[in-house]
Amino acid sequence: MTAFHRRVDIIGRAANGAGEVRAALEDDFHHFRVWARHDGRCVIAIGGEALRYPYTLCTQACDQLQQLLGMPLDRVAHSVTRQTDASHQCTHLLDLAGLAIASAARGTAMRRYDIEIPRRVNQRTHATLARDHHVLLAWEVNGTLIEGPSPYAGVNLRAGMARWALGTLSEETAEAALLLRRCTLISMGRAHDLDAHVHAENSNRCYSQQAERAEQALRMKGSTLDFSHQRQLLCAQDQAWLQGL
């Protein structure tokens, strides 16, 4: 396995102010969908679907997205974390919902993100993000520290990056940077045999990892895929759904 890959596809439609946005996310460890309807001001309906996931209880987290009902449309994807407690959500479903809602707020008809994090050598990797087929971000990363280029040099992926990005970068660049941060961190899972885990870690970081359910969230063995030589398959089975067919 030479690299971690993620694709996010978003398609939105609107008429007379109201509309619907659909978003799909697929990477080595996950495959999720989120849809949201809005009246031009707020989220009026929302739902999620888990197609491939690491633990048996991850599917239950789809229902947690209902906590975003009534949320005002916001051009900042990270705003979903002010609407609900992220530690009681599926991290990736919530991220995807934030991207979808921000896309609806901006009136974006179509967006694609492609992320690649090569296998680390001596803790170092070169993380890249392409937006709509054009490379937007390319970071030299050592452990959890971005070593370059400016203005990212010296930023730690685990220490206050969200606040820094939202306060320093344009809204859409911050969105991309936080997406690349997420992928750079979770790509570290490539260094471990995740199927050796019996159940989710009791860390309180996400829905399945909450103390009251972690031991019941059993590992979905075989759920990790490798897209290193078949990136065209990422979100391939989502295209008809994204188009509303």
C-alpha positions in Angstrom: 0.0 0.0 0.0 1.8 3.1 -1.2 -0.5 5.9 -0.3 -3.8 6.9 1.4 -6.4 8.4 -0.9 -9.7 10.2 -0.4 -12.2 11.7 -2.8 -15.2 14.0 -1.9 -17.8 14.7 -4.5 -20.5 17.3 -4.0 -23.4 18.3 -6.3 -26.0 20.9 -5.4 -29.2 22.1 -7.1 -31.3 25.1 -6.2 -34.5 26.8 -7.6 -36.3 29.8 -6.2 -33.9 29.9 -3.3 -34.5 26.4 -2.1 -32.5 23.4 -3.0 -30.7 20.1 -2.2 -27.1 19.1 -2.0 -25.7 15.6 -2.1 -22.1 14.7 -1.1 -20.1 11.4 -1.1 -16.8 10.6 0.6 -14.7 7.5 0.0 -11.2 6.7 1.2 -9.2 3.6 2.2 -11.2 3.3 5.5 -14.6 4.9 4.8 -17.5 5.3 2.3 -20.3 7.7 3.3 -23.1 9.8 1.7 -24.9 12.8 3.1 -27.8 14.8 1.6 -29.4 18.0 2.8 -32.3 20.1 1.7 -32.7 23.8 2.5 -35.1 26.6 2.1 -32.4 29.1 1.1 -31.7 30.0 4.8 -31.7 26.8 6.9 -31.3 23.1 6.7 -34.8 21.6 6.6 -34.0 17.9 6.0 -30.8 15.9 6.2 -29.7 12.3 6.1 -26.7 10.1 5.8 -25.7 6.6 4.7 -22.8 4.4 5.7 -21.7 2.1 2.9 -18.3 1.1 4.3 -17.1 1.8 7.8 -14.7 0.6 10.5 -17.1 -0.5 13.3 -20.5 -2.1 13.5 -22.1 0.8 15.3 -21.0 3.5 12.8 -24.2 3.2 10.9 -26.2 4.4 13.9 -24.3 7.7 13.7 -26.3 8.6 10.6 -29.2 9.5 12.9 -27.1 11.9 14.8 -27.1 14.2 11.8 -30.6 15.2 12.7 -29.1 17.5 15.2 -28.2 19.8 12.3 -31.9 20.4 11.4 -32.6 24.1 11.5 -29.0 25.0 11.2 -28.5 28.3 9.2 -26.7 27.8 5.9 -23.1 28.7 6.6 -20.3 29.2 4.1 -17.8 27.8 6.6 -17.9 24.0 6.7 -16.4 23.9 10.2 -19.6 25.7 11.5 -21.3 22.3 12.0 -19.1 21.8 15.1 -20.9 24.8 16.7 -24.3 23.2 16.0 -23.6 19.8 17.6 -21.1 18.0 19.8 -18.7 16.5 17.3 -17.6 13.8 19.8 -21.1 12.3 19.6 -21.1 12.3 15.8 -19.4 10.2 13.2 -16.3 12.4 12.4 -16.5 11.7 8.7 -20.3 12.1 8.3 -20.1 15.4 10.2 -17.2 16.6 8.1 -19.1 15.7 4.9 -22.3 17.4 6.2 -20.3 20.5 6.8 -18.9 20.5 3.3 -22.3 19.9 1.8 -24.0 22.7 3.8 -21.2 25.2 3.0 -21.5 24.3 -0.6 -25.2 25.0 -0.5 -24.6 28.3 1.2 -22.2 29.4 -1.5 -24.4 28.1 -4.3 -21.7 25.8 -5.6 -23.1 23.4 -8.2 -20.3 20.9 -8.3 -17.1 20.3 -6.3 -14.5 17.6 -6.1 -11.7 17.1 -3.7 -8.9 14.5 -4.2 -6.4 13.9 -1.4 -3.2 11.8 -1.5 -0.9 11.0 1.5 2.0 8.8 0.4 3.4 6.2 2.8 5.6 7.9 5.4 9.4 7.4 5.4 11.1 8.4 8.7 7.8 10.0 9.7 7.8 12.3 6.7 5.3 12.5 3.8 4.2 14.9 1.0 0.4 15.5 1.5 -1.5 17.0 -1.5 -5.1 18.1 -2.1 -6.6 18.9 -5.5 -9.8 20.9 -5.8 -11.7 20.4 -9.0 -8.7 18.7 -10.6 -6.2 21.4 -9.7 -3.6 21.0 -7.0 -4.4 23.6 -4.3 -2.3 22.4 -1.3 1.0 20.5 -1.1 2.5 20.1 2.4 5.8 18.7 3.6 4.8 16.9 6.8 7.0 15.5 9.6 4.9 13.6 12.1 2.1 16.0 12.9 4.1 19.2 12.0 3.8 20.9 8.6 7.3 21.9 7.6 6.4 23.9 4.5 5.5 25.8 2.5 4.5 29.1 3.9 2.1 30.0 5.5 1.6 26.5 6.8 5.2 25.9 8.0 5.3 25.4 11.7 1.6 24.6 12.1 0.9 21.4 14.1 -2.0 19.3 12.8 -3.1 18.5 16.3 -2.6 21.8 18.1 -5.0 24.6 17.3 -4.9 24.3 13.5 -8.6 24.8 13.0 -8.5 28.1 14.9 -5.4 29.2 12.9 -6.8 28.2 9.5 -10.2 29.9 10.1 -8.6 33.0 11.3 -5.8 33.2 8.7 -7.0 31.7 5.5 -9.9 32.5 3.1 -13.0 30.4 3.9 -12.5 28.0 1.0 -8.8 27.6 1.5 -9.4 27.0 5.2 -12.0 24.4 4.2 -9.5 22.6 2.0 -6.7 22.9 4.6 -8.9 21.3 7.3 -9.9 18.5 5.0 -6.2 17.8 4.2 -5.4 17.9 7.9 -8.1 15.3 8.6 -6.7 13.0 5.9 -3.1 13.5 6.9 -3.9 12.4 10.5 -6.1 9.4 9.7 -3.7 8.2 7.0 -1.5 7.2 9.9 -3.8 4.2 10.3 -2.0 2.8 7.3 0.9 1.9 9.6 -1.3 -0.4 11.8 -3.2 -3.6 11.4 -6.6 -2.2 12.1 -8.2 -5.6 11.8 -6.3 -6.7 14.8 -8.7 -4.5 16.9 -11.7 -6.3 18.4 -13.7 -3.2 18.9 -13.5 0.6 18.9 -11.2 2.4 21.2 -12.7 3.9 24.3 -11.5 7.4 23.6 -14.7 9.5 23.5 -13.6 11.1 20.2 -16.6 10.0 18.1 -19.9 8.2 18.2 -18.5 4.6 18.1 -15.7 5.5 20.5 -17.9 6.7 23.3 -17.4 4.9 26.6 -21.0 3.5 26.7 -20.7 1.8 23.3 -17.0 1.3 22.3 -17.0 -2.4 23.4 -20.1 -3.1 21.3 -18.7 -1.3 18.3 -17.0 -4.4 16.7 -14.3 -4.1 14.1 -15.5 -4.5 10.5 -12.7 -6.8 9.4 -11.7 -6.4 5.7 -13.2 -2.9 5.4 -9.9 -1.2 4.5 -9.2 -1.0 0.8 -6.2 0.2 -1.2 -6.8 2.7 -4.0 -3.1 3.3 -4.8 -3.5 1.8 -8.3 -7.2 2.4 -8.9 -8.0 5.9 -7.8 -10.7 6.0 -10.5 -12.8 3.8 -8.4 -13.2 6.3 -5.6 -16.8 7.4 -5.4 -17.5 5.7 -8.7 -20.6 4.0 -7.4 -21.9 7.3 -6.1 -22.2 9.1 -9.4 -25.8 8.2 -10.2 -26.9 8.9 -6.7 -25.2 12.3 -6.7 -27.1 13.2 -9.9 -30.3 12.2 -8.3 -30.9 9.3 -10.6 
